[in-house]
Amino acid sequence: MMPYALTLAAILERAERWFPNVELASRERRSNYAGFAARARRLAWALHAAGLQPGDRVATLLWNDLNHLEAYFGVPLAGGVVHPLNLRQHPRQWTEILRQAADRFALVDERLLDRCRGLLPEHGIVVPGGYEELIAQATPHDLPALKEEDGAAMGYTSGTTGEPKGVLYTHRALCLHALAISLPDALNLRQQDCILSLVPMFHANAWGTPHAGALIGCKQVFVGARFDAESALDMLAGEQVTRSAGVPVIWQGILDALDRHPGRWKLHPDLRVNLGGAPAPMALFDRFDRHGITVNMGWGMTEMTPVGTMNPRLAGPQRTRQGRLLPFVEGRVDAAGELEVRGPWIADQYFAGTAPESFTADGWLRTGDVVAFDDEGLMEIVDRAKDIIRSGGETISSVALENALACHPAIREAAVIAVPHPKWQERPLACVVLREGAAADPDAWRVHLEVTFPKWQCPDDYRVLESLPRTATGKIDKRALRAAAAERYGTTTAAVCEKK
């Protein structure tokens, strides 16, 4: 077979040649693949001329917009590694991440300058002012030859279970991942589709949709800095989006807005939403059904570029499962039920060699997720290994309790954590957020759970909160809940509903 390097340059050239007039749109401006490719190439020339060396990291502090898409491709085209910083993380975390990654350049949205003064690497380029000047002055010249095993992008984990850890993605990994998530049983991308990802581009490659969209030649729409429900719906309807993705909490807000304003937004009849980042209860799927929106689940990790599974089921009870392993992703379950994976777009180590214990001696990634597979190969997350509640020698799934509680009409969302118990070792504590106008009724919640769960698995206590704490990537922050419980549990407060 012919030697052919799988690189982002090949995706860029394909989009430019075959889909030059397909639109790319953000709030600030509109373009097409021809214009985007020309600007990405000018960025590559400019960075290379400014001294970028192969493998150098280029930090980005940018929102979901066309400039960020240009960096996604332009930086790797110059031989560099594009490194989006999570804009929801604390500057303290940025300082440590920038130190570890040793970024030489940074592209920074001018609206974020106050947050990052004094943190930037030696070459800080302000977007749009300095950025536009930089690419306007770029002159064509030869760029470094790219190899598919070269680094092209870098992402850091959200720090859900510890400090953020870096993952270096190769050109080959990004290309194969883009191809796999485009398949019919995954996102089912077609050239005529229009994609609006509600996954931030500073997190896990926006789940790969920018690369996959360019590979297939889809129209792409970028939401900018405004991720609120009504702004998203304006774009979903205005651009007639057919494919979108995001974490459940984002889509809960969108569905709430649709409920409040029936008939305001005319969504495309073929709109299909991919959920990920956290398990979703059947009640959420039912809400999508009522609005005529097709939805499916997926699962992955920053270490997996990030998608590992997709669920092809668009109807029936199995659709709440996380789905089948994508082609070329292999999985196995250890004695404790934890999933271990390997494959061509899965990291075999963290950047700078941190946390080697996350990988097995024979080269598999320990995911930290306890899972079960059904006879059709559809995976269900039972729990995070660190979140399983161990009570009296038995285990209780926090995820199962959370999903069941979220199906109660008074509860908007729930998180269940373990709290110490003198006799049973641990017992479940449920933290719930009520729907507007609902009243706390722990007795009703217990009756609701006991339809499905034995009494000993049901929470002893309930805490009513205004909102659940979340990580920088939108996941429920159980570390924060556990810390709060450690301080407050056992005290008498109005927020705690004690078991009668």
C-alpha positions as CSV (number, residue, x, y, z in Angstrom):
1,M,0.0,0.0,0.0
2,M,1.0,3.6,-0.6
3,P,2.6,5.4,2.3
4,Y,0.2,8.2,3.3
5,A,0.5,10.3,6.4
6,L,-2.8,10.9,8.3
7,T,-2.4,14.6,9.2
8,L,-4.7,17.5,9.7
9,A,-3.1,19.1,6.6
10,A,-4.8,16.4,4.6
11,I,-8.2,17.2,6.2
12,L,-7.7,20.9,5.5
13,E,-6.8,20.4,1.9
14,R,-9.8,18.1,1.3
15,A,-12.2,20.7,2.8
16,E,-10.6,23.5,0.8
17,R,-10.7,21.6,-2.5
18,W,-14.0,19.8,-2.4
19,F,-16.2,22.1,-0.1
20,P,-14.8,25.6,-0.7
21,N,-18.2,27.3,-0.6
22,V,-19.7,25.4,2.4
23,E,-20.4,28.0,5.1
24,L,-18.7,28.5,8.4
25,A,-20.6,30.9,10.7
26,S,-20.0,32.5,14.1
27,R,-21.7,35.5,15.8
28,E,-18.9,37.8,14.6
29,R,-18.5,36.8,11.0
30,R,-19.3,34.3,8.3
31,S,-16.8,32.5,6.0
32,N,-16.4,29.2,4.1
33,Y,-13.9,26.4,3.9
34,A,-11.9,28.2,1.2
35,G,-11.6,31.4,3.3
36,F,-10.9,29.4,6.5
37,A,-8.2,27.3,4.9
38,A,-6.5,30.4,3.5
39,R,-6.4,32.1,7.0
40,A,-5.3,28.9,8.8
41,R,-2.4,28.6,6.3
42,R,-1.5,32.3,6.9
43,L,-1.5,31.6,10.6
44,A,0.9,28.7,10.1
45,W,3.2,30.9,8.0
46,A,3.1,33.7,10.6
47,L,3.9,31.4,13.6
48,H,6.6,29.6,11.8
49,A,8.2,32.9,10.7
50,A,8.0,34.1,14.3
51,G,10.1,31.2,15.5
52,L,7.7,28.4,16.2
53,Q,9.7,25.1,16.2
54,P,8.3,21.6,15.6
55,G,6.5,20.4,18.7
56,D,6.2,23.9,20.3
57,R,2.9,24.4,22.2
58,V,0.6,27.3,21.4
59,A,-1.9,28.0,24.1
60,T,-5.3,29.4,23.2
61,L,-7.6,31.3,25.4
62,L,-10.5,31.5,22.9
63,W,-14.2,30.7,22.8
64,N,-16.0,28.7,20.1
65,D,-15.4,30.9,17.0
66,L,-13.7,30.9,13.6
67,N,-10.4,32.2,15.0
68,H,-10.3,29.1,17.3
69,L,-11.0,26.8,14.3
70,E,-8.2,28.4,12.4
71,A,-5.9,27.7,15.4
72,Y,-7.1,24.1,15.5
73,F,-5.6,23.6,12.0
74,G,-3.1,26.4,11.5
75,V,-0.9,25.7,14.5
76,P,-0.5,22.0,13.6
77,L,0.1,22.9,10.0
78,A,3.2,24.9,11.2
79,G,4.4,21.8,13.1
80,G,3.2,23.1,16.4
81,V,0.7,21.8,19.0
82,V,-2.5,23.7,19.7
83,H,-3.2,23.8,23.4
84,P,-6.6,25.2,24.4
85,L,-6.8,26.3,28.0
86,N,-10.0,25.7,29.8
87,L,-11.6,29.1,30.3
88,R,-13.6,27.9,33.3
89,Q,-10.6,26.8,35.3
90,H,-9.0,29.0,38.0
91,P,-5.9,31.1,37.0
92,R,-4.0,29.1,39.5
93,Q,-4.6,26.0,37.4
94,W,-3.6,27.9,34.3
95,T,-0.3,28.9,35.9
96,E,0.6,25.2,36.6
97,I,-0.6,24.0,33.2
98,L,1.3,26.7,31.3
99,R,4.4,25.8,33.4
100,Q,4.1,22.1,32.7
101,A,3.2,22.5,29.0
102,A,5.9,25.1,28.4
103,D,3.8,27.0,25.8
104,R,5.9,29.4,23.7
105,F,3.0,31.3,22.1
106,A,-0.5,32.2,23.2
107,L,-3.6,33.4,21.3
108,V,-5.8,35.3,23.7
109,D,-9.3,36.8,23.2
110,E,-9.0,40.5,24.1
111,R,-12.0,40.0,26.5
112,L,-10.0,37.6,28.6
113,L,-6.8,39.7,29.0
114,D,-7.6,40.9,32.5
115,R,-7.8,37.3,33.7
116,C,-4.5,36.2,32.3
117,R,-2.2,39.2,32.7
118,G,1.2,38.0,33.9
119,L,0.5,34.4,33.0
120,L,1.2,34.4,29.2
121,P,4.2,32.8,27.6
122,E,6.9,34.8,25.7
123,H,4.7,35.5,22.6
124,G,1.2,36.6,23.5
125,I,-1.0,37.5,20.6
126,V,-4.3,39.3,21.2
127,V,-7.3,38.3,19.2
128,P,-8.5,40.0,17.0
129,G,-6.2,43.0,17.0
130,G,-2.7,41.5,17.1
131,Y,-3.9,38.3,15.5
132,E,-5.3,40.0,12.4
133,E,-2.1,42.0,12.0
134,L,0.0,38.8,12.4
135,I,-1.8,36.9,9.6
136,A,-2.0,40.0,7.4
137,Q,1.7,40.3,7.3
138,A,2.3,36.5,6.7
139,T,4.2,35.6,3.6
140,P,4.1,32.2,1.9
141,H,7.0,29.8,2.5
142,D,7.7,26.2,3.0
143,L,6.5,24.7,6.3
144,P,8.0,21.7,8.1
145,A,7.0,18.3,6.7
146,L,4.4,16.7,9.0
147,K,4.5,13.1,10.2
148,E,1.3,11.4,11.4
149,E,2.9,10.5,14.7
150,D,3.8,14.2,15.4
151,G,1.9,16.0,18.1
152,A,-0.9,18.2,16.8
153,A,-3.0,19.2,19.9
154,M,-2.9,19.0,23.6
155,G,-5.7,18.8,26.2
156,Y,-5.8,18.7,30.0
157,T,-8.2,16.6,32.0
158,S,-10.8,18.6,34.0
159,G,-9.3,17.6,37.4
160,T,-12.5,15.8,38.5
161,T,-10.5,13.3,40.6
162,G,-7.2,15.2,41.0
163,E,-5.0,17.8,39.4
164,P,-5.4,18.3,35.6
165,K,-3.1,16.0,33.5
166,G,-1.9,16.7,30.0
167,V,-2.7,14.5,26.9
168,L,-0.8,15.0,23.7
169,Y,-2.8,14.1,20.6
170,T,-1.1,13.0,17.4
171,H,-2.2,13.9,13.8
172,R,-3.0,10.2,13.3
173,A,-5.1,10.0,16.4
174,L,-7.2,13.1,15.5
175,C,-7.7,11.9,11.9
176,L,-8.8,8.4,12.8
177,H,-11.0,9.7,15.6
178,A,-12.7,12.2,13.2
179,L,-13.4,9.3,10.8
180,A,-14.8,7.0,13.5
181,I,-17.2,9.5,15.0
182,S,-18.6,10.4,11.6
183,L,-19.9,6.8,11.1
184,P,-23.6,6.0,10.8
185,D,-23.8,4.4,14.2
186,A,-22.0,7.4,15.7
187,L,-22.8,11.0,14.7
188,N,-24.0,9.8,11.3
189,L,-22.5,12.9,9.6
190,R,-23.4,13.7,6.0
191,Q,-22.0,16.5,3.9
192,Q,-25.3,18.3,3.9
193,D,-25.4,18.4,7.7
194,C,-25.0,21.6,9.8
195,I,-23.1,21.2,13.1
196,L,-23.4,23.4,16.1
197,S,-21.3,21.9,19.0
198,L,-22.3,23.1,22.5
199,V,-19.1,21.5,23.7
200,P,-16.4,24.2,24.4
201,M,-13.5,24.1,22.0
202,F,-11.3,24.4,25.0
203,H,-12.4,21.0,26.2
204,A,-11.4,17.6,24.7
205,N,-11.2,18.9,21.1
206,A,-14.9,19.9,21.3
207,W,-15.5,16.1,21.2
208,G,-13.9,16.0,17.7
209,T,-16.7,17.8,15.9
210,P,-14.5,20.5,14.3
211,H,-12.2,17.9,12.8
212,A,-15.0,15.6,11.7
213,G,-17.0,18.5,10.2
214,A,-14.1,19.6,8.1
215,L,-13.4,16.0,7.0
216,I,-17.0,15.4,5.8
217,G,-17.5,19.0,4.5
218,C,-20.4,19.9,6.9
219,K,-21.5,23.5,7.5
220,Q,-20.2,24.4,11.0
221,V,-21.7,27.0,13.3
222,F,-19.9,28.4,16.4
223,V,-21.8,29.8,19.4
224,G,-19.0,32.2,20.6
225,A,-18.8,33.1,24.3
226,R,-22.5,32.9,24.9
227,F,-23.6,29.4,25.9
228,D,-26.9,30.4,27.4
229,A,-30.0,28.4,26.3
230,E,-31.9,31.1,24.3
231,S,-28.7,32.2,22.4
232,A,-28.1,28.6,21.5
233,L,-31.7,28.1,20.4
234,D,-31.5,31.3,18.2
235,M,-28.5,29.7,16.4
236,L,-30.0,26.2,16.3
237,A,-33.1,27.6,14.6
238,G,-31.5,30.4,12.6
239,E,-28.9,28.2,11.0
240,Q,-31.2,25.1,10.8
241,V,-28.7,22.9,12.6
242,T,-29.0,19.1,12.1
243,R,-26.3,17.9,14.4
244,S,-25.4,19.1,17.9
245,A,-23.7,17.9,21.1
246,G,-23.3,18.8,24.7
247,V,-23.5,17.7,28.3
248,P,-26.9,17.0,29.8
249,V,-27.1,20.2,31.9
250,I,-26.8,22.4,28.8
251,W,-29.6,20.6,27.1
252,Q,-31.8,20.7,30.2
253,G,-31.6,24.5,30.0
254,I,-32.5,24.4,26.3
255,L,-35.4,22.1,26.9
256,D,-36.6,24.4,29.7
257,A,-36.5,27.4,27.3
258,L,-38.5,25.4,24.7
259,D,-41.1,24.6,27.4
260,R,-41.3,28.3,28.4
261,H,-41.7,29.6,24.9
262,P,-43.7,27.1,22.8
263,G,-43.5,27.8,19.1
264,R,-40.8,30.5,19.4
265,W,-38.0,28.4,17.7
266,K,-38.5,26.3,14.6
267,L,-35.8,23.7,14.8
268,H,-34.8,21.5,11.9
269,P,-36.9,18.3,11.8
270,D,-33.7,16.2,11.5
271,L,-31.9,17.7,14.5
272,R,-30.0,15.0,16.3
273,V,-28.3,15.7,19.6
274,N,-25.4,13.7,21.1
275,L,-25.2,13.6,24.9
276,G,-22.0,12.9,26.8
277,G,-20.0,13.9,29.8
278,A,-22.4,12.3,32.3
279,P,-25.1,9.7,32.4
280,A,-28.6,10.9,31.5
281,P,-31.9,9.7,33.0
282,M,-34.7,8.4,30.9
283,A,-36.7,11.5,32.0
284,L,-34.4,13.7,29.9
285,F,-34.8,11.5,26.9
286,D,-38.6,11.7,27.3
287,R,-38.3,15.5,27.2
288,F,-36.4,15.4,24.0
289,D,-39.1,13.1,22.6
290,R,-41.8,15.7,23.5
291,H,-40.0,18.3,21.4
292,G,-39.4,16.0,18.5
293,I,-35.6,16.0,18.9
294,T,-33.6,12.8,18.2
295,V,-31.0,12.1,20.9
296,N,-28.3,9.5,21.5
297,M,-25.6,8.9,24.1
298,G,-21.9,8.7,23.9
299,W,-19.0,8.3,26.3
300,G,-15.3,9.1,26.4
301,M,-12.5,10.8,28.2
302,T,-9.9,13.5,27.5
303,E,-7.4,10.6,27.3
304,M,-9.4,9.1,24.4
305,T,-9.4,12.2,22.1
306,P,-12.2,11.9,23.5
307,V,-14.9,9.6,22.2
308,G,-14.8,5.9,23.1
309,T,-18.4,4.7,22.6
310,M,-21.6,5.8,20.8
311,N,-25.1,4.4,21.2
312,P,-26.9,3.7,17.9
313,R,-30.2,3.2,19.7
314,L,-32.5,6.2,19.1
315,A,-35.5,4.6,20.8
316,G,-36.3,2.2,23.6
317,P,-34.9,1.7,27.1
318,Q,-31.4,0.8,25.8
319,R,-30.8,4.3,24.5
320,T,-29.8,5.6,27.9
321,R,-26.7,3.3,27.8
322,Q,-23.4,4.8,26.7
323,G,-23.2,2.6,23.6
324,R,-20.8,0.4,21.8
325,L,-17.1,0.8,21.6
326,L,-16.2,2.5,18.4
327,P,-14.2,0.5,15.8
328,F,-10.6,-0.1,16.8
329,V,-11.3,0.8,20.5
330,E,-10.9,-2.3,22.6
331,G,-12.2,-2.7,26.1
332,R,-11.9,-5.1,29.0
333,V,-13.3,-5.2,32.5
334,D,-11.0,-6.0,35.5
335,A,-12.0,-8.0,38.5
336,A,-13.5,-5.0,40.2
337,G,-15.6,-4.1,37.2
338,E,-13.5,-1.1,36.0
339,L,-13.2,-0.6,32.3
340,E,-9.8,-0.6,30.7
341,V,-9.3,0.5,27.1
342,R,-6.7,0.7,24.3
343,G,-6.8,1.9,20.7
344,P,-5.2,4.1,18.1
345,W,-6.5,7.4,19.6
346,I,-6.1,6.5,23.3
347,A,-3.2,8.0,25.2
348,D,-0.5,5.6,26.5
349,Q,0.9,8.1,29.0
350,Y,0.3,11.6,30.3
351,F,2.4,14.5,29.2
352,A,5.6,14.8,31.3
353,G,5.0,11.3,32.6
354,T,2.6,12.2,35.4
355,A,0.2,9.7,37.0
356,P,1.7,6.5,35.5
357,E,-0.6,4.4,37.7
358,S,-3.4,5.3,35.3
359,F,-2.0,2.8,32.9
360,T,-1.7,-1.0,33.3
361,A,1.6,-2.8,33.0
362,D,0.5,-4.2,29.6
363,G,-0.4,-0.8,28.2
364,W,-4.2,-0.3,28.8
365,L,-5.8,2.9,30.1
366,R,-7.6,2.6,33.4
367,T,-10.8,4.6,32.9
368,G,-12.0,4.8,36.5
369,D,-15.5,3.8,35.3
370,V,-17.2,0.7,36.6
371,V,-19.3,-0.6,33.6
372,A,-21.5,-3.5,32.4
373,F,-22.0,-4.7,28.8
374,D,-25.3,-6.2,27.6
375,D,-25.5,-9.1,25.1
376,E,-25.5,-6.5,22.2
377,G,-22.3,-4.9,23.4
378,L,-24.0,-1.8,24.7
379,M,-22.1,-0.4,27.6
380,E,-23.7,1.1,30.7
381,I,-21.8,3.1,33.3
382,V,-22.6,1.7,36.7
383,D,-20.6,4.3,38.5
384,R,-17.2,6.0,38.8
385,A,-15.0,3.7,40.8
386,K,-14.4,6.5,43.4
387,D,-18.1,7.2,43.6
388,I,-19.4,3.7,44.4
389,I,-21.0,3.6,47.9
390,R,-19.8,0.7,50.0
391,S,-22.4,-0.1,52.6
392,G,-22.3,-3.2,54.9
393,G,-20.1,-5.1,52.5
394,E,-22.4,-4.4,49.5
395,T,-22.1,-1.7,46.8
396,I,-24.6,0.9,45.8
397,S,-24.5,2.7,42.5
398,S,-24.7,6.5,42.9
399,V,-25.5,6.9,39.1
400,A,-28.5,4.6,39.3
401,L,-29.9,6.5,42.3
402,E,-29.3,9.8,40.6
403,N,-31.0,8.8,37.4
404,A,-34.0,7.5,39.3
405,L,-34.3,10.7,41.4
406,A,-34.1,12.8,38.3
407,C,-37.2,11.0,37.1
408,H,-39.3,12.3,40.0
409,P,-41.5,15.3,38.9
410,A,-40.3,17.5,41.7
411,I,-36.5,17.0,41.1
412,R,-34.6,18.8,38.4
413,E,-31.3,17.0,39.0
414,A,-29.6,15.0,41.7
415,A,-26.2,13.9,42.9
416,V,-25.6,11.0,45.4
417,I,-22.5,10.7,47.5
418,A,-21.2,8.5,50.3
419,V,-21.0,9.7,53.8
420,P,-19.4,7.8,56.7
421,H,-21.6,5.6,58.9
422,P,-20.5,4.1,62.2
423,K,-22.1,0.7,61.5
424,W,-22.4,0.3,57.7
425,Q,-19.1,2.1,56.7
426,E,-20.9,4.3,54.2
427,R,-24.4,5.4,53.4
428,P,-25.8,7.4,50.5
429,L,-26.7,11.1,50.8
430,A,-28.8,12.6,48.1
431,C,-28.2,16.2,47.1
432,V,-31.2,17.4,45.0
433,V,-32.2,20.5,43.0
434,L,-35.9,21.1,42.9
435,R,-37.9,22.1,39.8
436,E,-39.4,25.6,39.9
437,G,-42.3,25.7,42.3
438,A,-41.7,22.2,43.8
439,A,-41.5,21.6,47.5
440,A,-39.1,19.3,49.3
441,D,-40.8,15.9,50.2
442,P,-38.2,13.3,51.2
443,D,-40.9,10.8,52.1
444,A,-42.3,10.9,48.5
445,W,-38.8,10.6,47.1
446,R,-38.2,7.5,49.2
447,V,-41.4,5.9,48.0
448,H,-40.4,6.7,44.4
449,L,-37.0,5.0,44.8
450,E,-38.4,2.0,46.7
451,V,-40.3,1.0,43.5
452,T,-37.0,0.1,42.0
453,F,-34.4,-0.2,44.8
454,P,-34.4,-2.2,48.0
455,K,-34.8,0.0,51.1
456,W,-31.2,-0.5,52.2
457,Q,-29.9,1.0,49.0
458,C,-32.0,4.2,49.3
459,P,-30.5,7.4,50.7
460,D,-30.9,8.0,54.4
461,D,-30.7,11.7,54.1
462,Y,-31.5,14.4,51.5
463,R,-30.0,17.8,51.1
464,V,-31.9,20.4,49.0
465,L,-29.5,22.7,47.1
466,E,-30.2,25.7,44.8
467,S,-27.7,24.2,42.3
468,L,-25.1,21.5,42.1
469,P,-21.4,22.5,42.0
470,R,-19.8,21.7,38.7
471,T,-16.3,21.3,37.3
472,A,-14.8,23.4,34.6
473,T,-16.2,21.0,32.0
474,G,-19.8,21.0,33.4
475,K,-19.6,17.7,35.3
476,I,-21.1,17.5,38.8
477,D,-18.2,18.2,41.2
478,K,-18.6,15.4,43.7
479,R,-15.3,16.3,45.4
480,A,-16.9,19.7,46.3
481,L,-20.1,17.9,47.6
482,R,-18.0,15.5,49.7
483,A,-16.0,18.4,51.1
484,A,-19.2,20.3,52.0
485,A,-20.7,17.1,53.6
486,A,-17.5,16.6,55.6
487,E,-17.9,20.0,57.1
488,R,-21.7,20.0,57.6
489,Y,-22.9,16.4,57.9
490,G,-24.4,15.7,61.2
491,T,-25.3,19.3,62.0
492,T,-28.9,20.5,62.0
493,T,-29.6,22.9,59.1
494,A,-32.7,23.8,57.2
495,A,-31.1,22.3,54.0
496,V,-30.8,18.8,55.4
497,C,-34.0,16.6,55.5
498,E,-33.3,14.0,58.1
499,K,-34.7,10.5,57.8
500,K,-37.8,10.0,60.0
